[in-house]
Amino acid sequence: MKTGDLVRVTRASIGMPKGSLALVEAKLKHIGGTPSVLWQIYLLQTGRRLAMLNRDLEVLNASR
């Protein structure tokens, strides 16, 4: 996963249903000792910016 990828959210949270589409904006933090990475995403339906873990996102169309 990298900046510019189109992703689908695989875990629902308040104000964001499962299956929401988003664009990856930035890599915020690599969580040491685990394969988890925190990403800033832009939700297409609402225009909100959120931070989500890579395990909660599914890449649909990877940018080159």
CHARMM-style PDB file with segment names, atoms N, HN, CA, C and O in Angstrom:
ATOM      1  N   MET     1       0.848  -1.169   0.000  1.00  0.00      PROA
ATOM      2  CA  MET     1       0.000   0.000   0.000  1.00  0.00      PROA
ATOM      3  C   MET     1       0.895   1.234   0.000  1.00  0.00      PROA
ATOM      4  O   MET     1       1.946   1.258   0.640  1.00  0.00      PROA
ATOM      5  N   LYS     2       0.457   2.259  -0.732  1.00  0.00      PROA
ATOM      6  HN  LYS     2      -0.397   2.239  -1.252  1.00  0.00      PROA
ATOM      7  CA  LYS     2       1.207   3.511  -0.755  1.00  0.00      PROA
ATOM      8  C   LYS     2       0.273   4.680  -1.037  1.00  0.00      PROA
ATOM      9  O   LYS     2      -0.901   4.484  -1.351  1.00  0.00      PROA
ATOM     10  N   THR     3       0.790   5.876  -0.925  1.00  0.00      PROA
ATOM     11  HN  THR     3       1.744   6.036  -0.670  1.00  0.00      PROA
ATOM     12  CA  THR     3       0.022   7.086  -1.164  1.00  0.00      PROA
ATOM     13  C   THR     3      -0.593   7.054  -2.555  1.00  0.00      PROA
ATOM     14  O   THR     3       0.074   6.707  -3.530  1.00  0.00      PROA
ATOM     15  N   GLY     4      -1.874   7.419  -2.642  1.00  0.00      PROA
ATOM     16  HN  GLY     4      -2.415   7.701  -1.850  1.00  0.00      PROA
ATOM     17  CA  GLY     4      -2.584   7.450  -3.911  1.00  0.00      PROA
ATOM     18  C   GLY     4      -3.412   6.224  -4.212  1.00  0.00      PROA
ATOM     19  O   GLY     4      -4.188   6.230  -5.168  1.00  0.00      PROA
ATOM     20  N   ASP     5      -3.269   5.161  -3.417  1.00  0.00      PROA
ATOM     21  HN  ASP     5      -2.639   5.156  -2.641  1.00  0.00      PROA
ATOM     22  CA  ASP     5      -4.043   3.938  -3.650  1.00  0.00      PROA
ATOM     23  C   ASP     5      -5.511   4.136  -3.269  1.00  0.00      PROA
ATOM     24  O   ASP     5      -5.827   4.832  -2.304  1.00  0.00      PROA
ATOM     25  N   LEU     6      -6.393   3.517  -4.039  1.00  0.00      PROA
ATOM     26  HN  LEU     6      -6.136   2.951  -4.823  1.00  0.00      PROA
ATOM     27  CA  LEU     6      -7.806   3.455  -3.708  1.00  0.00      PROA
ATOM     28  C   LEU     6      -8.006   2.236  -2.814  1.00  0.00      PROA
ATOM     29  O   LEU     6      -7.566   1.136  -3.150  1.00  0.00      PROA
ATOM     30  N   VAL     7      -8.672   2.430  -1.673  1.00  0.00      PROA
ATOM     31  HN  VAL     7      -9.030   3.323  -1.400  1.00  0.00      PROA
ATOM     32  CA  VAL     7      -8.852   1.346  -0.711  1.00  0.00      PROA
ATOM     33  C   VAL     7     -10.304   1.226  -0.278  1.00  0.00      PROA
ATOM     34  O   VAL     7     -11.088   2.168  -0.392  1.00  0.00      PROA
ATOM     35  N   ARG     8     -10.643   0.041   0.220  1.00  0.00      PROA
ATOM     36  HN  ARG     8     -10.007  -0.725   0.312  1.00  0.00      PROA
ATOM     37  CA  ARG     8     -11.955  -0.209   0.812  1.00  0.00      PROA
ATOM     38  C   ARG     8     -11.729  -0.500   2.290  1.00  0.00      PROA
ATOM     39  O   ARG     8     -10.832  -1.259   2.656  1.00  0.00      PROA
ATOM     40  N   VAL     9     -12.555   0.114   3.134  1.00  0.00      PROA
ATOM     41  HN  VAL     9     -13.284   0.730   2.837  1.00  0.00      PROA
ATOM     42  CA  VAL     9     -12.468  -0.094   4.580  1.00  0.00      PROA
ATOM     43  C   VAL     9     -13.123  -1.430   4.914  1.00  0.00      PROA
ATOM     44  O   VAL     9     -14.264  -1.678   4.524  1.00  0.00      PROA
ATOM     45  N   THR    10     -12.404  -2.290   5.634  1.00  0.00      PROA
ATOM     46  HN  THR    10     -11.477  -2.088   5.951  1.00  0.00      PROA
ATOM     47  CA  THR    10     -12.911  -3.622   5.957  1.00  0.00      PROA
ATOM     48  C   THR    10     -13.433  -3.736   7.385  1.00  0.00      PROA
ATOM     49  O   THR    10     -13.922  -4.794   7.781  1.00  0.00      PROA
ATOM     50  N   ARG    11     -13.334  -2.658   8.161  1.00  0.00      PROA
ATOM     51  HN  ARG    11     -12.937  -1.799   7.839  1.00  0.00      PROA
ATOM     52  CA  ARG    11     -13.835  -2.662   9.540  1.00  0.00      PROA
ATOM     53  C   ARG    11     -14.612  -1.382   9.779  1.00  0.00      PROA
ATOM     54  O   ARG    11     -14.068  -0.288   9.630  1.00  0.00      PROA
ATOM     55  N   ALA    12     -15.860  -1.504  10.142  1.00  0.00      PROA
ATOM     56  HN  ALA    12     -16.303  -2.393  10.263  1.00  0.00      PROA
ATOM     57  CA  ALA    12     -16.714  -0.339  10.370  1.00  0.00      PROA
ATOM     58  C   ALA    12     -16.327   0.381  11.656  1.00  0.00      PROA
ATOM     59  O   ALA    12     -15.818  -0.230  12.596  1.00  0.00      PROA
ATOM     60  N   SER    13     -16.574   1.679  11.683  1.00  0.00      PROA
ATOM     61  HN  SER    13     -16.987   2.175  10.920  1.00  0.00      PROA
ATOM     62  CA  SER    13     -16.440   2.466  12.908  1.00  0.00      PROA
ATOM     63  C   SER    13     -17.516   3.545  12.866  1.00  0.00      PROA
ATOM     64  O   SER    13     -18.272   3.625  11.898  1.00  0.00      PROA
ATOM     65  N   ILE    14     -17.593   4.358  13.884  1.00  0.00      PROA
ATOM     66  HN  ILE    14     -16.979   4.292  14.671  1.00  0.00      PROA
ATOM     67  CA  ILE    14     -18.635   5.375  13.974  1.00  0.00      PROA
ATOM     68  C   ILE    14     -18.524   6.328  12.782  1.00  0.00      PROA
ATOM     69  O   ILE    14     -17.469   6.913  12.540  1.00  0.00      PROA
ATOM     70  N   GLY    15     -19.628   6.477  12.042  1.00  0.00      PROA
ATOM     71  HN  GLY    15     -20.485   6.002  12.239  1.00  0.00      PROA
ATOM     72  CA  GLY    15     -19.671   7.373  10.903  1.00  0.00      PROA
ATOM     73  C   GLY    15     -18.999   6.851   9.645  1.00  0.00      PROA
ATOM     74  O   GLY    15     -18.880   7.577   8.658  1.00  0.00      PROA
ATOM     75  N   MET    16     -18.552   5.584   9.670  1.00  0.00      PROA
ATOM     76  HN  MET    16     -18.648   4.994  10.471  1.00  0.00      PROA
ATOM     77  CA  MET    16     -17.871   5.015   8.513  1.00  0.00      PROA
ATOM     78  C   MET    16     -18.262   3.546   8.396  1.00  0.00      PROA
ATOM     79  O   MET    16     -17.721   2.696   9.103  1.00  0.00      PROA
ATOM     80  N   PRO    17     -19.208   3.247   7.497  1.00  0.00      PROA
ATOM     81  CA  PRO    17     -19.619   1.852   7.357  1.00  0.00      PROA
ATOM     82  C   PRO    17     -18.558   0.990   6.680  1.00  0.00      PROA
ATOM     83  O   PRO    17     -17.722   1.487   5.925  1.00  0.00      PROA
ATOM     84  N   LYS    18     -18.606  -0.292   6.960  1.00  0.00      PROA
ATOM     85  HN  LYS    18     -19.285  -0.695   7.574  1.00  0.00      PROA
ATOM     86  CA  LYS    18     -17.731  -1.253   6.301  1.00  0.00      PROA
ATOM     87  C   LYS    18     -17.986  -1.167   4.796  1.00  0.00      PROA
ATOM     88  O   LYS    18     -19.136  -1.087   4.364  1.00  0.00      PROA
ATOM     89  N   GLY    19     -16.926  -1.184   4.007  1.00  0.00      PROA
ATOM     90  HN  GLY    19     -15.992  -1.250   4.358  1.00  0.00      PROA
ATOM     91  CA  GLY    19     -17.055  -1.104   2.559  1.00  0.00      PROA
ATOM     92  C   GLY    19     -16.894   0.298   2.004  1.00  0.00      PROA
ATOM     93  O   GLY    19     -16.955   0.486   0.789  1.00  0.00      PROA
ATOM     94  N   SER    20     -16.687   1.295   2.872  1.00  0.00      PROA
ATOM     95  HN  SER    20     -16.638   1.142   3.859  1.00  0.00      PROA
ATOM     96  CA  SER    20     -16.482   2.669   2.404  1.00  0.00      PROA
ATOM     97  C   SER    20     -15.222   2.752   1.561  1.00  0.00      PROA
ATOM     98  O   SER    20     -14.243   2.052   1.820  1.00  0.00      PROA
ATOM     99  N   LEU    21     -15.250   3.616   0.545  1.00  0.00      PROA
ATOM    100  HN  LEU    21     -16.045   4.184   0.334  1.00  0.00      PROA
ATOM    101  CA  LEU    21     -14.093   3.821  -0.316  1.00  0.00      PROA
ATOM    102  C   LEU    21     -13.300   5.029   0.153  1.00  0.00      PROA
ATOM    103  O   LEU    21     -13.864   6.009   0.639  1.00  0.00      PROA
ATOM    104  N   ALA    22     -11.973   4.944   0.000  1.00  0.00      PROA
ATOM    105  HN  ALA    22     -11.515   4.148  -0.395  1.00  0.00      PROA
ATOM    106  CA  ALA    22     -11.100   6.031   0.447  1.00  0.00      PROA
ATOM    107  C   ALA    22      -9.825   6.053  -0.392  1.00  0.00      PROA
ATOM    108  O   ALA    22      -9.479   5.078  -1.058  1.00  0.00      PROA
ATOM    109  N   LEU    23      -9.147   7.181  -0.339  1.00  0.00      PROA
ATOM    110  HN  LEU    23      -9.428   7.973   0.202  1.00  0.00      PROA
ATOM    111  CA  LEU    23      -7.830   7.322  -0.949  1.00  0.00      PROA
ATOM    112  C   LEU    23      -6.787   7.410   0.150  1.00  0.00      PROA
ATOM    113  O   LEU    23      -7.005   8.074   1.163  1.00  0.00      PROA
ATOM    114  N   VAL    24      -5.659   6.749  -0.040  1.00  0.00      PROA
ATOM    115  HN  VAL    24      -5.481   6.210  -0.863  1.00  0.00      PROA
ATOM    116  CA  VAL    24      -4.566   6.813   0.920  1.00  0.00      PROA
ATOM    117  C   VAL    24      -3.819   8.122   0.685  1.00  0.00      PROA
ATOM    118  O   VAL    24      -3.353   8.390  -0.422  1.00  0.00      PROA
ATOM    119  N   GLU    25      -3.708   8.941   1.744  1.00  0.00      PROA
ATOM    120  HN  GLU    25      -4.086   8.723   2.643  1.00  0.00      PROA
ATOM    121  CA  GLU    25      -3.036  10.230   1.624  1.00  0.00      PROA
ATOM    122  C   GLU    25      -1.596  10.209   2.121  1.00  0.00      PROA
ATOM    123  O   GLU    25      -0.723  10.836   1.521  1.00  0.00      PROA
ATOM    124  N   ALA    26      -1.343   9.496   3.209  1.00  0.00      PROA
ATOM    125  HN  ALA    26      -2.052   8.987   3.697  1.00  0.00      PROA
ATOM    126  CA  ALA    26       0.010   9.519   3.766  1.00  0.00      PROA
ATOM    127  C   ALA    26       0.229   8.348   4.718  1.00  0.00      PROA
ATOM    128  O   ALA    26      -0.708   7.831   5.327  1.00  0.00      PROA
ATOM    129  N   LYS    27       1.491   7.947   4.828  1.00  0.00      PROA
ATOM    130  HN  LYS    27       2.252   8.367   4.334  1.00  0.00      PROA
ATOM    131  CA  LYS    27       1.898   6.960   5.823  1.00  0.00      PROA
ATOM    132  C   LYS    27       2.265   7.752   7.070  1.00  0.00      PROA
ATOM    133  O   LYS    27       3.189   8.565   7.048  1.00  0.00      PROA
ATOM    134  N   LEU    28       1.536   7.513   8.158  1.00  0.00      PROA
ATOM    135  HN  LEU    28       0.785   6.853   8.176  1.00  0.00      PROA
ATOM    136  CA  LEU    28       1.754   8.289   9.370  1.00  0.00      PROA
ATOM    137  C   LEU    28       2.799   7.679  10.288  1.00  0.00      PROA
ATOM    138  O   LEU    28       3.656   8.388  10.816  1.00  0.00      PROA
ATOM    139  N   LYS    29       2.733   6.356  10.480  1.00  0.00      PROA
ATOM    140  HN  LYS    29       2.037   5.780  10.051  1.00  0.00      PROA
ATOM    141  CA  LYS    29       3.621   5.751  11.463  1.00  0.00      PROA
ATOM    142  C   LYS    29       3.712   4.257  11.251  1.00  0.00      PROA
ATOM    143  O   LYS    29       2.712   3.600  10.961  1.00  0.00      PROA
ATOM    144  N   HSD    30       4.904   3.724  11.394  1.00  0.00      PROA
ATOM    145  HN  HSD    30       5.717   4.257  11.629  1.00  0.00      PROA
ATOM    146  CA  HSD    30       5.096   2.273  11.420  1.00  0.00      PROA
ATOM    147  C   HSD    30       5.165   1.885  12.878  1.00  0.00      PROA
ATOM    148  O   HSD    30       6.005   2.392  13.622  1.00  0.00      PROA
ATOM    149  N   ILE    31       4.294   0.996  13.290  1.00  0.00      PROA
ATOM    150  HN  ILE    31       3.611   0.584  12.686  1.00  0.00      PROA
ATOM    151  CA  ILE    31       4.220   0.602  14.695  1.00  0.00      PROA
ATOM    152  C   ILE    31       5.282  -0.458  14.952  1.00  0.00      PROA
ATOM    153  O   ILE    31       5.181  -1.585  14.465  1.00  0.00      PROA
ATOM    154  N   GLY    32       6.288  -0.092  15.710  1.00  0.00      PROA
ATOM    155  HN  GLY    32       6.371   0.823  16.105  1.00  0.00      PROA
ATOM    156  CA  GLY    32       7.449  -0.946  15.938  1.00  0.00      PROA
ATOM    157  C   GLY    32       7.115  -2.312  16.510  1.00  0.00      PROA
ATOM    158  O   GLY    32       6.259  -2.447  17.385  1.00  0.00      PROA
ATOM    159  N   GLY    33       7.808  -3.321  16.000  1.00  0.00      PROA
ATOM    160  HN  GLY    33       8.503  -3.212  15.289  1.00  0.00      PROA
ATOM    161  CA  GLY    33       7.646  -4.667  16.500  1.00  0.00      PROA
ATOM    162  C   GLY    33       6.458  -5.415  15.904  1.00  0.00      PROA
ATOM    163  O   GLY    33       6.273  -6.598  16.191  1.00  0.00      PROA
ATOM    164  N   THR    34       5.655  -4.752  15.084  1.00  0.00      PROA
ATOM    165  HN  THR    34       5.805  -3.792  14.850  1.00  0.00      PROA
ATOM    166  CA  THR    34       4.506  -5.398  14.440  1.00  0.00      PROA
ATOM    167  C   THR    34       4.505  -5.025  12.956  1.00  0.00      PROA
ATOM    168  O   THR    34       5.154  -4.057  12.560  1.00  0.00      PROA
ATOM    169  N   PRO    35       3.785  -5.783  12.141  1.00  0.00      PROA
ATOM    170  CA  PRO    35       3.701  -5.426  10.721  1.00  0.00      PROA
ATOM    171  C   PRO    35       2.668  -4.327  10.446  1.00  0.00      PROA
ATOM    172  O   PRO    35       2.396  -4.020   9.286  1.00  0.00      PROA
ATOM    173  N   SER    36       2.099  -3.738  11.481  1.00  0.00      PROA
ATOM    174  HN  SER    36       2.320  -3.986  12.424  1.00  0.00      PROA
ATOM    175  CA  SER    36       1.051  -2.731  11.310  1.00  0.00      PROA
ATOM    176  C   SER    36       1.623  -1.367  10.949  1.00  0.00      PROA
ATOM    177  O   SER    36       2.666  -0.952  11.456  1.00  0.00      PROA
ATOM    178  N   VAL    37       0.914  -0.685  10.062  1.00  0.00      PROA
ATOM    179  HN  VAL    37       0.067  -1.022   9.651  1.00  0.00      PROA
ATOM    180  CA  VAL    37       1.259   0.670   9.645  1.00  0.00      PROA
ATOM    181  C   VAL    37       0.005   1.528   9.773  1.00  0.00      PROA
ATOM    182  O   VAL    37      -1.088   1.086   9.421  1.00  0.00      PROA
ATOM    183  N   LEU    38       0.158   2.747  10.273  1.00  0.00      PROA
ATOM    184  HN  LEU    38       1.046   3.106  10.559  1.00  0.00      PROA
ATOM    185  CA  LEU    38      -0.947   3.683  10.401  1.00  0.00      PROA
ATOM    186  C   LEU    38      -0.964   4.580   9.170  1.00  0.00      PROA
ATOM    187  O   LEU    38       0.041   5.215   8.851  1.00  0.00      PROA
ATOM    188  N   TRP    39      -2.108   4.637   8.471  1.00  0.00      PROA
ATOM    189  HN  TRP    39      -2.925   4.121   8.730  1.00  0.00      PROA
ATOM    190  CA  TRP    39      -2.261   5.411   7.245  1.00  0.00      PROA
ATOM    191  C   TRP    39      -3.298   6.499   7.426  1.00  0.00      PROA
ATOM    192  O   TRP    39      -4.300   6.293   8.111  1.00  0.00      PROA
ATOM    193  N   GLN    40      -3.071   7.663   6.817  1.00  0.00      PROA
ATOM    194  HN  GLN    40      -2.257   7.831   6.261  1.00  0.00      PROA
ATOM    195  CA  GLN    40      -4.092   8.704   6.759  1.00  0.00      PROA
ATOM    196  C   GLN    40      -4.880   8.467   5.486  1.00  0.00      PROA
ATOM    197  O   GLN    40      -4.307   8.366   4.401  1.00  0.00      PROA
ATOM    198  N   ILE    41      -6.215   8.377   5.621  1.00  0.00      PROA
ATOM    199  HN  ILE    41      -6.680   8.459   6.503  1.00  0.00      PROA
ATOM    200  CA  ILE    41      -7.061   8.154   4.450  1.00  0.00      PROA
ATOM    201  C   ILE    41      -8.079   9.283   4.319  1.00  0.00      PROA
ATOM    202  O   ILE    41      -8.418   9.954   5.294  1.00  0.00      PROA
ATOM    203  N   TYR    42      -8.557   9.475   3.089  1.00  0.00      PROA
ATOM    204  HN  TYR    42      -8.281   8.930   2.297  1.00  0.00      PROA
ATOM    205  CA  TYR    42      -9.584  10.465   2.776  1.00  0.00      PROA
ATOM    206  C   TYR    42     -10.811   9.708   2.305  1.00  0.00      PROA
ATOM    207  O   TYR    42     -10.786   9.082   1.246  1.00  0.00      PROA
ATOM    208  N   LEU    43     -11.900   9.760   3.093  1.00  0.00      PROA
ATOM    209  HN  LEU    43     -11.920  10.268   3.954  1.00  0.00      PROA
ATOM    210  CA  LEU    43     -13.130   9.048   2.745  1.00  0.00      PROA
ATOM    211  C   LEU    43     -13.847   9.771   1.611  1.00  0.00      PROA
ATOM    212  O   LEU    43     -14.126  10.966   1.714  1.00  0.00      PROA
ATOM    213  N   LEU    44     -14.142   9.062   0.541  1.00  0.00      PROA
ATOM    214  HN  LEU    44     -13.916   8.092   0.457  1.00  0.00      PROA
ATOM    215  CA  LEU    44     -14.761   9.667  -0.631  1.00  0.00      PROA
ATOM    216  C   LEU    44     -16.212  10.060  -0.382  1.00  0.00      PROA
ATOM    217  O   LEU    44     -16.662  11.071  -0.921  1.00  0.00      PROA
ATOM    218  N   GLN    45     -16.955   9.304   0.409  1.00  0.00      PROA
ATOM    219  HN  GLN    45     -16.589   8.482   0.847  1.00  0.00      PROA
ATOM    220  CA  GLN    45     -18.373   9.588   0.638  1.00  0.00      PROA
ATOM    221  C   GLN    45     -18.594  10.819   1.520  1.00  0.00      PROA
ATOM    222  O   GLN    45     -19.546  11.570   1.308  1.00  0.00      PROA
ATOM    223  N   THR    46     -17.724  11.026   2.499  1.00  0.00      PROA
ATOM    224  HN  THR    46     -16.951  10.416   2.671  1.00  0.00      PROA
ATOM    225  CA  THR    46     -17.958  12.090   3.480  1.00  0.00      PROA
ATOM    226  C   THR    46     -16.935  13.213   3.434  1.00  0.00      PROA
ATOM    227  O   THR    46     -17.188  14.296   3.960  1.00  0.00      PROA
ATOM    228  N   GLY    47     -15.788  12.976   2.815  1.00  0.00      PROA
ATOM    229  HN  GLY    47     -15.583  12.096   2.387  1.00  0.00      PROA
ATOM    230  CA  GLY    47     -14.743  13.992   2.779  1.00  0.00      PROA
ATOM    231  C   GLY    47     -13.940  14.086   4.075  1.00  0.00      PROA
ATOM    232  O   GLY    47     -13.152  15.017   4.245  1.00  0.00      PROA
ATOM    233  N   ARG    48     -14.129  13.143   4.983  1.00  0.00      PROA
ATOM    234  HN  ARG    48     -14.769  12.387   4.845  1.00  0.00      PROA
ATOM    235  CA  ARG    48     -13.390  13.147   6.250  1.00  0.00      PROA
ATOM    236  C   ARG    48     -12.018  12.521   6.077  1.00  0.00      PROA
ATOM    237  O   ARG    48     -11.812  11.665   5.216  1.00  0.00      PROA
ATOM    238  N   ARG    49     -11.092  12.956   6.900  1.00  0.00      PROA
ATOM    239  HN  ARG    49     -11.260  13.651   7.600  1.00  0.00      PROA
ATOM    240  CA  ARG    49      -9.758  12.356   6.941  1.00  0.00      PROA
ATOM    241  C   ARG    49      -9.637  11.585   8.252  1.00  0.00      PROA
ATOM    242  O   ARG    49      -9.962  12.096   9.324  1.00  0.00      PROA
ATOM    243  N   LEU    50      -9.161  10.342   8.143  1.00  0.00      PROA
ATOM    244  HN  LEU    50      -8.897   9.927   7.272  1.00  0.00      PROA
ATOM    245  CA  LEU    50      -9.030   9.469   9.312  1.00  0.00      PROA
ATOM    246  C   LEU    50      -7.700   8.748   9.266  1.00  0.00      PROA
ATOM    247  O   LEU    50      -7.051   8.682   8.222  1.00  0.00      PROA
ATOM    248  N   ALA    51      -7.302   8.212  10.398  1.00  0.00      PROA
ATOM    249  HN  ALA    51      -7.829   8.265  11.246  1.00  0.00      PROA
ATOM    250  CA  ALA    51      -6.128   7.353  10.471  1.00  0.00      PROA
ATOM    251  C   ALA    51      -6.616   5.925  10.688  1.00  0.00      PROA
ATOM    252  O   ALA    51      -7.428   5.667  11.576  1.00  0.00      PROA
ATOM    253  N   MET    52      -6.116   5.002   9.871  1.00  0.00      PROA
ATOM    254  HN  MET    52      -5.457   5.212   9.149  1.00  0.00      PROA
ATOM    255  CA  MET    52      -6.525   3.604   9.955  1.00  0.00      PROA
ATOM    256  C   MET    52      -5.300   2.714   9.815  1.00  0.00      PROA
ATOM    257  O   MET    52      -4.314   3.091   9.182  1.00  0.00      PROA
ATOM    258  N   LEU    53      -5.373   1.538  10.407  1.00  0.00      PROA
ATOM    259  HN  LEU    53      -6.174   1.232  10.921  1.00  0.00      PROA
ATOM    260  CA  LEU    53      -4.300   0.549  10.269  1.00  0.00      PROA
ATOM    261  C   LEU    53      -4.421  -0.171   8.935  1.00  0.00      PROA
ATOM    262  O   LEU    53      -5.517  -0.316   8.394  1.00  0.00      PROA
ATOM    263  N   ASN    54      -3.290  -0.620   8.409  1.00  0.00      PROA
ATOM    264  HN  ASN    54      -2.399  -0.502   8.848  1.00  0.00      PROA
ATOM    265  CA  ASN    54      -3.298  -1.315   7.123  1.00  0.00      PROA
ATOM    266  C   ASN    54      -4.133  -2.590   7.156  1.00  0.00      PROA
ATOM    267  O   ASN    54      -4.675  -2.990   6.125  1.00  0.00      PROA
ATOM    268  N   ARG    55      -4.248  -3.231   8.307  1.00  0.00      PROA
ATOM    269  HN  ARG    55      -3.808  -2.906   9.144  1.00  0.00      PROA
ATOM    270  CA  ARG    55      -5.040  -4.464   8.389  1.00  0.00      PROA
ATOM    271  C   ARG    55      -6.539  -4.198   8.223  1.00  0.00      PROA
ATOM    272  O   ARG    55      -7.304  -5.133   7.987  1.00  0.00      PROA
ATOM    273  N   ASP    56      -6.972  -2.932   8.342  1.00  0.00      PROA
ATOM    274  HN  ASP    56      -6.350  -2.172   8.533  1.00  0.00      PROA
ATOM    275  CA  ASP    56      -8.371  -2.563   8.191  1.00  0.00      PROA
ATOM    276  C   ASP    56      -8.675  -1.994   6.813  1.00  0.00      PROA
ATOM    277  O   ASP    56      -9.769  -1.480   6.583  1.00  0.00      PROA
ATOM    278  N   LEU    57      -7.716  -2.082   5.895  1.00  0.00      PROA
ATOM    279  HN  LEU    57      -6.827  -2.500   6.082  1.00  0.00      PROA
ATOM    280  CA  LEU    57      -7.885  -1.530   4.546  1.00  0.00      PROA
ATOM    281  C   LEU    57      -7.559  -2.588   3.502  1.00  0.00      PROA
ATOM    282  O   LEU    57      -6.649  -3.396   3.685  1.00  0.00      PROA
ATOM    283  N   GLU    58      -8.310  -2.575   2.408  1.00  0.00      PROA
ATOM    284  HN  GLU    58      -9.049  -1.919   2.260  1.00  0.00      PROA
ATOM    285  CA  GLU    58      -8.080  -3.492   1.289  1.00  0.00      PROA
ATOM    286  C   GLU    58      -7.775  -2.650   0.045  1.00  0.00      PROA
ATOM    287  O   GLU    58      -8.588  -1.813  -0.346  1.00  0.00      PROA
ATOM    288  N   VAL    59      -6.643  -2.859  -0.562  1.00  0.00      PROA
ATOM    289  HN  VAL    59      -5.982  -3.539  -0.244  1.00  0.00      PROA
ATOM    290  CA  VAL    59      -6.258  -2.098  -1.750  1.00  0.00      PROA
ATOM    291  C   VAL    59      -7.091  -2.578  -2.939  1.00  0.00      PROA
ATOM    292  O   VAL    59      -7.151  -3.773  -3.228  1.00  0.00      PROA
ATOM    293  N   LEU    60      -7.735  -1.620  -3.627  1.00  0.00      PROA
ATOM    294  HN  LEU    60      -7.687  -0.650  -3.392  1.00  0.00      PROA
ATOM    295  CA  LEU    60      -8.550  -1.951  -4.797  1.00  0.00      PROA
ATOM    296  C   LEU    60      -7.813  -1.644  -6.095  1.00  0.00      PROA
ATOM    297  O   LEU    60      -7.840  -2.443  -7.031  1.00  0.00      PROA
ATOM    298  N   ASN    61      -7.156  -0.488  -6.153  1.00  0.00      PROA
ATOM    299  HN  ASN    61      -7.135   0.161  -5.392  1.00  0.00      PROA
ATOM    300  CA  ASN    61      -6.468  -0.075  -7.365  1.00  0.00      PROA
ATOM    301  C   ASN    61      -5.171   0.600  -6.949  1.00  0.00      PROA
ATOM    302  O   ASN    61      -5.182   1.747  -6.501  1.00  0.00      PROA
ATOM    303  N   ALA    62      -4.064  -0.095  -7.090  1.00  0.00      PROA
ATOM    304  HN  ALA    62      -4.055  -1.026  -7.454  1.00  0.00      PROA
ATOM    305  CA  ALA    62      -2.774   0.442  -6.667  1.00  0.00      PROA
ATOM    306  C   ALA    62      -2.240   1.434  -7.691  1.00  0.00      PROA
ATOM    307  O   ALA    62      -2.264   1.169  -8.893  1.00  0.00      PROA
ATOM    308  N   SER    63      -1.759   2.575  -7.214  1.00  0.00      PROA
ATOM    309  HN  SER    63      -1.739   2.791  -6.237  1.00  0.00      PROA
ATOM    310  CA  SER    63      -1.140   3.559  -8.110  1.00  0.00      PROA
ATOM    311  C   SER    63       0.263   3.074  -8.475  1.00  0.00      PROA
ATOM    312  O   SER    63       0.873   2.288  -7.751  1.00  0.00      PROA
ATOM    313  N   ARG    64       0.746   3.546  -9.580  1.00  0.00      PROA
ATOM    314  HN  ARG    64       0.251   4.185 -10.168  1.00  0.00      PROA
ATOM    315  CA  ARG    64       2.076   3.101 -10.048  1.00  0.00      PROA
ATOM    316  C   ARG    64       3.113   4.131  -9.818  1.00  0.00      PROA
ATOM    317  OT1 ARG    64       4.278   3.919 -10.152  1.00  0.00      PROA
TER     318      ARG     64
END
